[in-house]
């Protein structure tokens, strides 16, 4: 038996980059993995971990130190900047600007870990520079890809909010050293956790206002709200920013779905602490790791999914195959094309994508960016599905997963996982059909013994 292992993110007190790292460490990811990642970046940062208590819950706190100075929540950072400015203006009659005071007279680089966050927008990092730092890091290719996706998610949101092209976005706050560390360590740590996928709860975003590089903004901040489009969010009434842009981008990139706590066999749980303490709720992020448990029902399960469709009559067939692969990689449940005859007798293809409703807008954007279509149709439909699980069988050439579907507790369908069989056939130089047939025979023999 090889059921799917998942990590469930319980964002009842929001999510931030440091909370996510703390929860990973508390759930079993060795801190050495994250420390080695930070060292590989060579950007003058280090991590410090400690055990703290938030609302009666013991949690792990991960702090980022940049050039010897501890990262601060952004509202505390801006309070420090203003306090320094007030002190400077009291001592200097010429009253220089806050940026001049902080950057030239009263704030050496080691004094402010967020120095990239000045109002002078030339001090931020561009996406190109961030990609170069990530690609140069000694981390896995998959972790690099995840880290770049997180930054691109942020960049897309910032570009839309400010009405500019993504290439012109400079990441003043998320480009600071601490956020670079948060995002890249999140990519490496989520991989080290060793789960098949992340699932997330609805996200408590908080309320009130927050001070940042662009002034005082409502909570959730515009960039955070844009990142969390199509994600279920709510506010418990806490007047503070609970979901930060970095935390929102991490969870939007990693989570495959946003739903209530799944049926699972719990292995362990970890708690990551935020910096602040609240009177009415613990300021922690919880990660629960375990195996999904198939729910046996008298009827097939029913769910609502989204259908995306687009007619394509002028797209290179090679691109169509690439688009199908991209859609599946980005979380589509299924993708297929049907030949159609379009206006002016032009042959074309009807592209159909099945996906979760929370993924629909993101996948529609992908269709627009990668194909020549001018419109994507969208509708919701109800579907019935059989309960499914993975069963591992051991062939003479290696392990193969069998997908087993059942109705009313009785197995109705089973099939070997194609990718497993294809890999074994290529590695062992044996016929693909022989690998698939042996996997089926072994599964049936084991089933009869049961």
VENNOR-V28410 format. One line per field, one symbol per residue. burial: # if it has 24 or more other C-alpha atoms within 12 Angstrom, else .. A space follows every 50 residues. Layout:
BEGIN
burial = ???
END
This chain:
BEGIN
burial = ..#############################.###.##.##.#.#####. .#.#...##########.#######.##.###.##..#........###. ###..##...#########....####..##.##..#.#...######## #########.........#########################.#.#### #######..#####....###########.#####..#.########### #########.##.....#########....############.#...... ....#########.#....#..##.###.#######...........### ##############.##..####..###.......##########.#.## ######.......####..###.##......#..##.###.##.......
END
